[in-house]
Amino acid sequence: MTSLDPAVAARLKRTPDASGRGLVAAIAQQHDTGEVLMLGWMDDEALHRTLTSGLATYWSRSRQEYWVKGDTSGHYQHVKEVRLDCDGDTLLVRVDQVGAACHTGERTCFDADLLREVSDD
């Protein structure tokens, strides 16, 4: 049983994962530059932990457990604000990122594999 505010929980539109756990996409963004860092998944409990601890906490779909970003790497995400989008199916977690956000050691998970770039020419 989670302690997430019932009014917030009622607004969330969750997508079930393979185990049936209801998850919401959570985009981590550097609070002062707007840089998009990573995408993680949160259920009600992960969101509650994020809101109350001030550290970004996610649900690992592969390990089936909660993880605080930085607990093993030291690359914590100190939460500045959390916003819910208009549809209730995505969270924007504005953070102060310590070190790399990506598990590959890169600052952001979006540094590689540019699929398309539009030129102003």
C-alpha positions in Angstrom: 0.0 0.0 0.0 1.4 3.4 -1.0 1.2 6.6 0.8 0.9 8.6 -2.4 -1.6 11.5 -2.1 -5.0 10.0 -3.3 -5.7 13.1 -5.4 -2.4 12.7 -7.3 -2.9 8.9 -7.6 -6.4 9.5 -9.1 -4.9 11.6 -11.9 -2.3 9.1 -13.0 -2.9 7.0 -16.1 -0.8 4.0 -15.7 0.5 1.5 -18.3 0.8 -2.1 -17.1 4.2 -3.7 -17.5 4.7 -7.5 -18.2 3.9 -8.2 -14.5 0.8 -6.0 -14.5 2.4 -3.3 -12.4 0.9 0.1 -13.4 3.7 2.4 -14.5 4.0 6.0 -15.6 6.9 7.3 -17.8 9.1 9.7 -15.9 11.4 12.0 -17.9 14.4 13.3 -16.0 15.5 16.8 -17.0 18.3 19.0 -15.7 16.4 21.8 -13.9 18.6 24.8 -14.9 19.6 23.9 -18.5 16.5 22.0 -19.7 18.8 19.1 -20.9 16.8 15.9 -21.1 18.7 13.3 -19.2 16.9 10.0 -19.2 13.5 8.2 -19.1 12.6 6.0 -16.2 9.4 4.4 -14.9 7.5 5.1 -11.7 4.6 3.4 -10.0 2.7 5.1 -7.2 5.2 4.0 -4.5 8.2 5.2 -6.6 6.5 8.6 -7.1 5.7 8.8 -3.4 9.4 8.0 -2.5 10.6 10.6 -5.0 8.3 13.3 -3.6 9.1 12.6 0.0 12.8 11.9 -0.2 13.9 14.5 -2.7 15.9 11.8 -4.6 14.6 10.4 -7.9 13.3 6.8 -7.3 12.3 4.5 -10.1 10.9 1.1 -10.7 13.2 -1.2 -12.6 11.2 -3.3 -15.0 14.1 -5.7 -15.6 15.1 -6.2 -11.9 11.5 -5.8 -10.6 12.7 -3.6 -7.7 12.9 0.1 -6.7 16.1 1.9 -7.3 17.2 5.4 -6.2 19.2 6.9 -9.0 22.8 7.2 -7.7 22.7 4.6 -4.9 25.3 2.4 -6.7 27.0 5.0 -8.9 26.9 8.1 -6.8 25.3 9.9 -9.7 22.2 11.1 -7.7 19.3 13.1 -9.0 18.3 15.7 -6.5 14.7 16.5 -7.2 13.8 20.2 -7.7 10.2 19.7 -8.9 7.9 17.1 -10.3 5.2 17.9 -12.8 2.4 15.7 -14.2 1.5 16.3 -17.9 -2.0 17.2 -19.0 -3.0 13.6 -19.8 -1.7 12.2 -16.5 0.5 9.6 -18.3 3.9 11.2 -18.0 5.9 12.8 -15.2 8.6 15.5 -15.7 11.1 15.2 -12.9 13.3 18.3 -12.9 16.6 17.4 -11.1 20.0 18.5 -10.3 22.0 15.7 -11.8 25.3 14.7 -10.1 27.6 13.1 -12.7 26.3 10.9 -15.5 22.6 10.2 -15.9 23.1 7.3 -18.3 24.2 3.8 -17.2 26.8 4.0 -20.0 28.6 6.8 -18.3 27.3 9.5 -20.6 25.8 12.7 -19.2 22.5 11.9 -20.9 20.9 8.8 -22.4 20.3 10.9 -25.6 23.9 11.6 -26.6 24.1 8.8 -29.2 22.1 7.7 -32.2 20.9 10.9 -33.8 18.1 9.7 -36.1 17.2 13.0 -37.8 18.3 16.6 -37.6 16.6 19.5 -39.4 18.8 22.1 -40.8 17.7 25.8 -41.0 19.2 26.0 -44.5 
